Amino acid sequence: MKIASVVGNRPQFIKAAPVAHALERLCDHVLVHTGQHYDADLSQIFFEELGLRPADRRIESGSGTHAEQTARMLVGLEPVVEEELPDAVLVYGDTNSTLAGGLVAAKLHIPVGHVEAGLRSFDRRMPEELNRMLVDVLADLRFCPSETAVANLAAEGITAGVHHVGDVMVDVARTFAPVAARRSDAIERIGVEPGGYVILTAHRPANTLPETVPILVEVLEAIELPVVFPVHPRTRAALERAGLWARASAAAHLTAPLGYLDFTALLMSAAACLTDSGGVQKEAYLHSVPCVTMRDTSEWVETIAAGWNRLVDLDPAAVAAALAAADRPAEHPPLYGDGDAAARIAAVITTGR
């Protein structure tokens, strides 16, 4: 049996790592990189740190509009999938790589498995929401991280091929958190005190527009604690275009994008996390770090219900108040499984159970 995994960006490299390790013990596993994240800081470092072997096949989709990028992926992936002829194609999450991999496989009549199926923010303004909805419809195997995800699919009339396996990020966190704590010197290198800073990520287009990036800098200036801010290339370009890089540098510890181990070490020791990312919300929860999310919707609704995550607009006063009120609730339920999601996924794919 041959299984192909299609990945293209930082979160997908991380999610694919435990699944790849589980599959490689049971079958032939082919890793296909779409090139969605092509910067070494957002790509190669994750392969190295997570023990993910180099991609077997790679296309160069590059950047561009959603239509341009997805179109290049479709054109590039089709001959690769035709040549490899896998028994199934696995796609991860909710990016353009997810959609392209799912579409190519489905049109070639190859079964599609969707890792992280059933998530919904119910906000169709987000391209990620459209991607995951479309892939959930065309998928044959839907691997859900939570009961909420299963219920979301059922509400849309999707009940066949649905498997509640837990979240592969729990697998990653349990394996690599001790490694990050042992190996990373990011806290010392940046010069912050454990428990005495906020870690921030911000990269969504809505928060990096000409009219919103100045507000993002005002957010930095409004936070009382020191801020560690690994800056995504898109965000850096927006700050530089607006002439705000120096002002942002004065308000926060700006760094280049971080590898998984450095980021995890910083996240685990932070007083709180401020983000606009879907995945980072959940990573904060897995490491018991209070989170404030600069969005008005979230796909990780369980973290909000549990009191570990709260939503705010991109508003300096609202962000500062939410961070000041952020605490660690007494309860921290295992919302996303026990750390064996990858083994369950591999078992379903290879045995049908």
Secondary structure as the mmCIF struct_conf table of DSSP 4:
data_model
#
loop_
_struct_conf.conf_type_id
_struct_conf.id
_struct_conf.beg_label_comp_id
_struct_conf.beg_label_asym_id
_struct_conf.beg_label_seq_id
_struct_conf.end_label_comp_id
_struct_conf.end_label_asym_id
_struct_conf.end_label_seq_id
STRN STRN1 LYS A 2 VAL A 7
BEND BEND1 ASN A 9 ASN A 9
HELX_RH_AL_P HELX_RH_AL_P1 ARG A 10 GLU A 24
TURN_TY1_P TURN_TY1_P1 ARG A 25 LEU A 26
BEND BEND2 CYS A 27 CYS A 27
STRN STRN2 ASP A 28 HIS A 33
BEND BEND3 GLN A 36 HIS A 37
BEND BEND4 ASP A 39 ASP A 39
HELX_RH_3T_P HELX_RH_3T_P1 ALA A 40 LEU A 42
TURN_TY1_P TURN_TY1_P2 SER A 43 SER A 43
HELX_RH_AL_P HELX_RH_AL_P2 GLN A 44 GLU A 49
TURN_TY1_P TURN_TY1_P3 LEU A 50 GLY A 51
HELX_LH_PP_P HELX_LH_PP_P1 LEU A 52 ALA A 55
BEND BEND5 ASP A 56 ASP A 56
STRN STRN3 ARG A 57 ARG A 58
BEND BEND6 SER A 63 GLY A 64
HELX_RH_AL_P HELX_RH_AL_P3 HIS A 66 GLU A 84
BEND BEND7 ASP A 87 ASP A 87
STRN STRN4 ALA A 88 TYR A 92
TURN_TY1_P TURN_TY1_P4 GLY A 93 ASP A 94
BEND BEND8 THR A 95 THR A 95
HELX_RH_AL_P HELX_RH_AL_P4 ASN A 96 LYS A 107
TURN_TY1_P TURN_TY1_P5 LEU A 108 HIS A 109
STRN STRN5 VAL A 112 VAL A 115
TURN_TY1_P TURN_TY1_P6 GLU A 116 GLY A 118
TURN_TY1_P TURN_TY1_P7 ARG A 124 ARG A 125
BEND BEND9 MET A 126 MET A 126
HELX_RH_AL_P HELX_RH_AL_P5 PRO A 127 LEU A 138
BEND BEND10 ASP A 140 ASP A 140
STRN STRN6 LEU A 141 CYS A 144
BEND BEND11 PRO A 145 SER A 146
HELX_RH_AL_P HELX_RH_AL_P6 GLU A 147 ALA A 155
TURN_TY1_P TURN_TY1_P8 GLU A 156 GLY A 157
TURN_TY1_P TURN_TY1_P9 ALA A 160 GLY A 161
STRN STRN7 VAL A 162 HIS A 164
HELX_RH_AL_P HELX_RH_AL_P7 VAL A 168 ARG A 183
HELX_RH_AL_P HELX_RH_AL_P8 ALA A 186 ILE A 190
TURN_TY1_P TURN_TY1_P10 GLY A 191 GLY A 191
TURN_TY1_P TURN_TY1_P11 PRO A 194 GLY A 195
BEND BEND12 GLY A 196 GLY A 196
STRN STRN8 VAL A 198 THR A 201
HELX_RH_3T_P HELX_RH_3T_P2 PRO A 205 ASN A 207
BEND BEND13 THR A 208 LEU A 209
TURN_TY1_P TURN_TY1_P12 PRO A 210 THR A 212
HELX_RH_AL_P HELX_RH_AL_P9 VAL A 213 ALA A 222
BEND BEND14 GLU A 224 LEU A 225
STRN STRN9 VAL A 227 PRO A 230
HELX_LH_PP_P HELX_LH_PP_P2 VAL A 231 HIS A 232
HELX_RH_AL_P HELX_RH_AL_P10 PRO A 233 ARG A 241
TURN_TY1_P TURN_TY1_P13 ALA A 242 GLY A 243
HELX_RH_AL_P HELX_RH_AL_P11 TRP A 245 ALA A 251
BEND BEND15 ALA A 252 ALA A 252
STRN STRN10 HIS A 253 THR A 255
HELX_RH_AL_P HELX_RH_AL_P12 TYR A 260 MET A 268
TURN_TY1_P TURN_TY1_P14 SER A 269 SER A 269
BEND BEND16 ALA A 271 ALA A 271
STRN STRN11 ALA A 272 THR A 275
BEND BEND17 ASP A 276 ASP A 276
HELX_RH_AL_P HELX_RH_AL_P13 GLY A 278 LEU A 286
TURN_TY1_P TURN_TY1_P15 HIS A 287 SER A 288
STRN STRN12 CYS A 291 THR A 293
BEND BEND18 MET A 294 ASP A 296
BEND BEND19 GLU A 299 GLU A 299
HELX_RH_AL_P HELX_RH_AL_P14 VAL A 301 ALA A 305
TURN_TY1_P TURN_TY1_P16 ALA A 306 GLY A 307
BEND BEND20 TRP A 308 TRP A 308
STRN STRN13 ASN A 309 LEU A 311
BEND BEND21 LEU A 314 LEU A 314
HELX_RH_AL_P HELX_RH_AL_P15 PRO A 316 ALA A 325
BEND BEND22 ALA A 330 ALA A 330
TURN_TY1_P TURN_TY1_P17 LEU A 335 TYR A 336
BEND BEND23 ASP A 338 GLY A 339
HELX_RH_AL_P HELX_RH_AL_P16 ALA A 341 THR A 351
#
